[in-house]
Amino acid sequence: MSDPTIPLTGAVSRRAALRALGAGAALLPWLSDQGLLALTGLQQRNGPPAPRVVPAARFGTLEAFVDAIIPSDERSPGAKEARVADYIDLLLSESDDDVKMRWLGGLEALDAEATVRFGSPFARLDPASADILMASISRNERAPTTPLEIFFTITKQATIHGYYTSEIGIHRELQYKGNQMLQSFVGCATEDGQDCPHCKQKAAR
């Protein structure tokens, strides 16, 4: 049975993302202190990307993909504006070659699938075509079998991780009042039937 909190497009709701992060679903390594400083600088300057691992030709694909997973809404900007693609690239720069190749192969496969099905790489797809492709590769998220299904799953985990440790995720989405980057997050209180003081969401009545 599919998770009702996850739209069929493959985009993840803010509530589902917080639950996944709080439950430890995104078991990824943390950036080093140097990597965190580099990411904070990129977010504060909001300058052009300067990827260290992902080729420029694929970086737009990565930006579009993470933004399709956590898009902008009426409350806060999405993953692209939170510089999640830069976060993933920095994380890859601190990873071994096998991990790098897995990600680069995944981005290449995503563009190839988009081109075969719709005639354009992922970053150039119109919203309807992107939704169709996202629905296809996220359908078996609980038990992915194809390379693209597996790539969607690991990208979703990394996107949640990056978004909720970004300035936008912390201060604009969660409305956190401190001035420290989060190293952990306990989850959304609405999952325990309470109004959440962090993200301001109301519990179901």
KETIRO-509874 format. One record per residue: residue in three letters; x, y, z of N, C-alpha, C in turn. Coordinates in steps of 0.05 Angstrom, whole numbers, padded with zeros to 5 digits, always signed. Each point is the difference from the previous one (the first is absolute). Layout:
<nodes>
ALAXYZXYZXYZ
...
</nodes>
This chain:
<nodes>
MET+00017-00024+00000-00017+00024+00000+00018+00025+00000
SER-00007+00019-00016+00016+00025-00002-00005+00017+00024
ASP+00019+00017+00006-00001+00019+00022-00019+00023-00008
PRO-00022+00005+00014-00019+00021-00008+00011+00028+00003
THR+00022+00003+00014+00011+00027+00003+00019+00008-00022
ILE+00005-00019-00019+00018+00005-00022-00016+00002-00026
PRO-00001+00023-00013-00015+00002-00024+00010-00018-00022
LEU-00017-00008-00019+00008-00018-00021+00021+00012-00018
THR+00004+00026+00001+00020+00012-00017+00028-00006+00009
GLY+00004-00011+00025+00026-00004+00011+00009+00022+00018
ALA-00014+00023+00000+00006+00021+00018-00007-00009+00028
VAL+00016+00008+00020-00005-00008+00027-00012+00023+00016
SER-00021-00005+00016-00011+00021+00016+00019+00008+00022
ARG-00003+00025+00009+00018+00009+00022-00003-00018+00025
ARG-00025-00008+00005-00005-00016+00024+00013-00028-00003
ALA-00002-00012-00023+00012-00026-00004+00031+00002+00001
ALA+00010+00022-00010+00029+00004+00000+00010+00002+00029
LEU-00014+00016+00016+00008+00002+00028-00001-00026+00015
ARG-00021-00016-00006-00002-00026+00013+00023-00018-00008
ALA+00007+00000-00026+00022-00016-00010+00026+00008+00013
LEU+00005+00026+00002+00024+00010+00012+00001-00007+00030
GLY-00022+00004+00014-00001-00006+00028+00004-00030+00006
ALA-00009-00017-00018+00002-00029+00004+00027-00011-00008
GLY+00017+00018-00011+00027-00010-00008+00000-00013-00027
ALA-00020+00005-00017-00002-00013-00026+00023+00008-00018
ALA+00010+00024+00004+00022+00010-00018+00027-00005+00014
LEU+00008-00025-00001+00025-00007+00014+00023+00006-00018
LEU+00007+00025-00001+00022+00010-00017+00021+00012+00017
PRO+00025+00000-00010+00021+00013+00016-00005+00030+00001
TRP+00009+00013+00022-00002+00029+00002+00024+00012-00015
LEU-00004+00024-00009+00022+00015-00012+00021+00006+00022
SER+00024+00001-00008+00021+00008+00018-00004+00029+00008
ASP+00014+00009+00021-00002+00029+00007+00007+00018-00023
GLN+00021-00008-00015+00008+00016-00023-00023+00001-00021
GLY-00013-00023-00004-00022-00002-00019-00023+00017+00008
LEU-00007+00000+00026-00021+00016+00011+00005+00030-00004
LEU+00025+00008+00004+00007+00028-00003-00003+00008-00030
ALA+00008-00018-00018-00002+00006-00028-00029+00002-00008
LEU-00017-00018+00010-00029+00001-00006-00013+00025+00011
THR+00007+00008+00025-00011+00024+00012+00007+00024-00017
GLY+00026+00001-00009+00008+00022-00017-00016+00002-00026
LEU-00005-00023-00012-00015+00000-00025-00029+00010+00005
GLN-00011-00009+00022-00028+00008+00006-00001+00030+00006
GLN+00019+00010+00015-00001+00029+00007+00006+00018-00023
ARG+00019-00008-00017+00007+00017-00023-00021-00003-00023
ASN-00012-00024-00001-00019-00007-00021+00012+00006-00028
GLY+00025-00007-00002+00014+00003-00026-00005-00023-00018
PRO+00012+00000-00024-00004-00022-00019+00013-00026+00011
PRO-00011-00023-00008+00011-00025+00009+00029-00003-00010
ALA+00016-00014+00016+00027-00006-00008+00006-00029+00008
PRO-00014-00019-00014+00002-00028+00008+00028-00011-00001
ARG+00006-00017+00019+00026-00013+00002+00001-00027-00013
VAL-00023-00014-00001-00001-00027-00010-00019-00003-00023
VAL-00024+00010+00003-00021-00003-00021+00007+00019-00023
PRO+00003-00011-00025+00006+00017-00023-00022+00021-00004
ALA+00008+00022-00011-00019+00022-00004-00024-00009-00017
ALA+00005-00018-00019-00022-00010-00017-00021-00016+00016
ARG+00008-00011+00023-00019-00016+00016-00009+00015+00024
PHE+00013+00022+00007-00007+00014+00025-00029+00011-00002
GLY-00007+00010-00024-00027+00010-00004-00021-00023+00004
THR+00008-00024-00008-00018-00023+00004-00003-00005+00030
LEU+00022+00001+00015-00002-00004+00029-00017+00021+00013
GLU+00004+00025-00008-00016+00022+00012-00030-00004-00006
ALA-00007-00008-00024-00028-00004-00007-00011-00024+00014
PHE+00016-00021+00003-00010-00024+00013-00006+00004+00030
VAL+00019+00013+00014-00005+00004+00029-00024+00020+00004
ASP-00003+00019-00019-00022+00019+00003-00027-00013-00006
ALA+00001-00021-00017-00025-00016-00005-00007-00016+00025
ILE+00019-00007+00016-00005-00015+00025-00010+00018+00022
ILE+00012+00023+00005-00010+00020+00019-00003+00026-00016
PRO-00023+00004-00012-00004+00025-00015-00008+00023+00018
SER+00001+00024-00011-00010+00023+00015-00029-00002+00006
ASP-00009+00011+00022-00028+00001+00006-00007+00028+00012
GLU-00024+00003+00010-00008+00026+00010+00015+00007+00026
ARG+00013-00019+00012+00013+00006+00026+00029+00007-00004
SER+00014-00014-00017+00029+00003-00002+00010-00009-00028
PRO+00025+00009-00007+00012-00009-00025+00006-00029+00000
GLY+00006-00011-00024+00005-00028-00002+00030-00007+00001
ALA+00006-00025-00007+00027-00010+00003+00020+00014-00018
LYS-00008+00009-00023+00019+00014-00018+00010+00026+00014
GLU-00019+00016+00010+00008+00025+00013+00015-00005+00026
ALA-00005-00023+00013+00015-00007+00024+00028-00010-00006
ARG+00007-00002-00025+00027-00008-00009+00005-00030+00007
VAL-00021-00016-00002+00004-00028+00006+00018-00014-00020
ALA-00001+00008-00025+00018-00011-00020+00029+00005+00007
ASP+00006+00024+00010+00027+00007+00009+00008-00018+00024
TYR-00019-00004+00018+00004-00017+00023+00008-00028-00009
ILE-00015-00012-00019+00006-00026-00010+00028-00001-00013
ASP+00006+00020-00016+00026+00001-00014+00022+00001+00021
LEU-00003+00016+00021+00021+00002+00021+00002-00027+00014
LEU-00023-00013+00005+00001-00026+00012+00015-00020-00017
LEU-00005+00001-00026+00014-00018-00019+00030+00006+00000
SER+00007+00025+00003+00029+00007+00000+00015-00013+00023
GLU-00015-00008+00021+00012-00012+00023-00005-00030+00001
SER-00011-00011-00022-00007-00028-00002+00020-00016-00017
ASP-00001-00026+00002+00018-00016-00016-00009-00002-00029
ASP+00017-00011-00017-00005+00000-00029-00025-00016-00007
ASP-00006-00022+00014-00023-00016-00006-00026+00016+00004
VAL-00001+00016+00022-00024+00016+00005-00003+00022-00022
LYS+00022+00012-00007-00001+00021-00021-00010-00012-00026
MET+00010-00023-00008-00008-00012-00025-00029-00009+00001
ARG-00010-00008+00023-00028-00008+00003-00018+00024-00005
TRP+00007+00023+00011-00016+00024-00004+00002+00011-00028
LEU+00024+00001-00011+00003+00010-00028-00015-00019-00019
GLY+00002-00026+00005-00015-00019-00017-00030+00004+00002
GLY-00009+00006+00024-00029+00004+00005-00010+00025-00015
LEU+00016+00022+00001-00008+00024-00015+00000-00005-00030
GLU+00019-00014-00009+00001-00006-00029-00024-00017-00008
ALA-00007-00020+00017-00022-00017-00007-00027+00015+00001
LEU-00002+00019+00019-00024+00017+00001-00004+00016-00025
ASP+00022+00013-00009-00002+00016-00025-00005-00018-00024
ALA+00012-00024+00000-00005-00018-00023-00029-00009-00001
GLU-00012-00006+00024-00028-00008+00000-00018+00023-00008
ALA+00006+00024+00009-00016+00023-00007+00001+00005-00030
THR+00024-00003-00012+00003+00004-00028-00014-00021-00017
VAL+00001-00025+00009-00014-00021-00015-00030+00004+00001
ARG-00010+00007+00023-00029+00002+00003-00012+00026-00009
PHE+00015+00022+00003-00011+00026-00005+00016+00018-00019
GLY+00024-00010-00008+00016+00015-00019+00017+00022+00011
SER+00002+00002+00027+00017+00021+00012+00012-00011+00026
PRO+00023+00010+00008+00011-00008+00026-00019+00010+00022
PHE+00004-00011+00025-00019+00005+00021-00004+00030+00006
ALA+00022+00015+00000-00002+00029+00008-00017+00016-00020
ARG-00004-00010-00024-00015+00014-00020-00028-00010-00004
LEU-00009-00019+00016-00027-00010-00003-00020+00020+00009
ASP-00023+00000-00013-00022+00016+00010-00011-00013+00026
PRO-00015+00015+00017-00009-00011+00025-00015-00026-00002
ALA-00018-00002-00020-00016-00025-00003+00017-00024-00006
SER+00020+00003-00018+00018-00022-00007+00017-00008+00024
ALA+00010+00020+00014+00016-00005+00024-00016-00015+00021
ASP-00026+00007+00003-00017-00014+00019-00004-00029-00007
ILE-00004-00005-00026-00004-00027-00009+00025-00017+00005
LEU+00024+00011-00006+00024-00015+00005+00005-00004+00030
MET-00005+00020+00016+00004-00003+00029-00019-00021+00011
ALA-00025+00000-00009-00019-00020+00009+00010-00028-00007
SER+00012-00003-00023+00009-00026-00009+00023-00011+00017
ILE+00020+00018+00005+00024-00010+00014-00004-00001+00031
SER-00021+00012+00010-00005+00000+00029-00021-00020+00008
ARG-00012-00014-00019-00022-00018+00005+00007-00023+00019
ASN+00024-00010-00002+00008-00023+00016+00021+00009+00021
GLU-00005+00023+00013+00020+00012+00018+00006-00019+00023
ARG-00019-00015+00010+00005-00017+00023+00016-00024-00006
ALA+00000-00008-00026+00016-00023-00008+00010+00004-00028
PRO+00017+00020-00004+00010+00007-00027+00016-00023-00012
THR-00003-00003-00026+00015-00022-00013+00016+00010-00024
THR-00010+00019-00015+00015+00010-00023+00021+00021+00009
PRO+00020+00004-00016+00020+00021+00007-00012+00027+00005
LEU-00020+00008-00016-00011+00027+00004-00018+00001+00025
GLU-00013-00022+00007-00016-00001+00025+00019+00003+00024
ILE+00022-00014-00001+00020+00001+00022+00012+00028+00001
PHE+00005+00012-00023+00012+00027+00000-00020+00020+00011
PHE-00026-00003-00006-00019+00018+00012+00000-00002+00030
THR+00002-00024+00011-00001-00004+00029+00023+00013+00013
ILE+00025-00004-00010+00023+00012+00013+00000+00030-00004
THR-00010+00010-00022-00001+00029-00004-00021+00013+00018
LYS-00022-00013+00004-00020+00010+00019+00012+00002+00028
GLN+00014-00021+00009+00012+00001+00026+00020+00023+00002
ALA+00017+00003-00020+00019+00022+00001-00013+00027-00001
THR-00022+00002-00015-00014+00026-00003-00013+00008+00027
ILE-00012-00019+00014-00011+00005+00026+00022+00009+00020
HIS+00022-00015-00001+00023+00006+00017+00010+00028-00005
GLY+00004+00007-00025+00011+00026-00007-00019+00023+00005
TYR-00026-00005-00006-00019+00022+00003-00003+00008+00029
TYR-00003-00020+00017-00005+00007+00028+00025+00005+00017
THR+00023+00002-00013+00024+00011+00013+00009+00025-00015
SER-00017+00012-00016+00006+00024-00015-00011+00024+00015
GLU+00009+00024-00008-00011+00024+00012-00030+00003-00005
ILE-00008-00007-00025-00029+00002-00007-00016-00020+00016
GLY+00010-00025+00001-00014-00021+00014-00003+00005+00030
ILE+00022+00010+00012+00000+00005+00029-00016+00025+00007
HIS+00006+00022-00013-00011+00026+00009-00027+00007-00013
ARG-00003-00007-00026-00025+00009-00013-00021-00022+00001
GLU+00008-00025-00003-00020-00022+00002-00006-00007+00029
LEU+00021-00005+00016-00005-00008+00028-00003+00024+00018
GLN+00007+00023-00010-00001+00025+00017+00017-00003+00025
TYR+00022-00013-00003+00019-00003+00023+00013+00026+00006
LYS+00002+00008+00026+00009+00026+00007+00029+00001+00008
GLY+00013-00022+00002+00029+00000+00007+00017+00007-00023
ASN+00027+00000+00004+00018+00007-00021+00020-00022-00005
GLN-00007-00025+00006+00018-00023-00004-00012-00018-00023
MET+00018-00012-00015-00009-00020-00019-00009-00024+00016
LEU-00023-00013-00008-00010-00024+00014+00018-00024-00006
GLN+00007-00014+00021+00015-00025-00004-00019-00024+00003
SER-00024+00004+00011-00020-00020+00001-00028+00013+00003
PHE-00021-00015-00005-00027+00011+00003-00018-00022+00010
VAL-00016+00005+00021-00015-00021+00013-00026-00007-00015
GLY-00008+00016-00019-00024-00006-00015-00022+00020+00006
CYS-00022-00003-00014-00022+00018+00002-00019-00009+00022
ALA-00008+00018+00018-00017-00008+00023-00027-00009-00009
THR-00009+00008-00024-00027-00009-00009-00001-00030-00002
GLU+00022-00013-00004+00000-00029-00001-00008-00013+00026
ASP+00002+00015+00022-00008-00009+00027-00027+00012+00007
GLY-00014+00012-00019-00026+00010+00005-00001+00028+00013
GLN+00023+00014-00001+00002+00027+00012+00005+00021-00021
ASP-00008+00025+00006+00008+00022-00018+00030+00003+00002
CYS+00013+00004-00023+00030+00001+00000+00009+00029+00005
PRO+00016+00004+00020+00011+00027+00005+00022+00009-00019
HIS+00011-00020-00015+00022+00006-00018-00010+00009-00028
CYS-00016-00017-00012-00009+00006-00027-00028+00013-00001
LYS-00013+00003+00023-00025+00013+00003-00024-00015-00013
GLN+00005-00025-00007-00022-00016-00010-00019-00008+00023
LYS-00026-00003-00007-00019-00008+00020-00005-00030-00002
ALA-00003-00013+00023-00006-00028+00001-00028-00005-00011
ALA-00004-00023-00012-00027-00008-00010-00019-00002+00024
ARG-00024+00011-00003-00020-00001+00021-00021-00020-00006
</nodes>
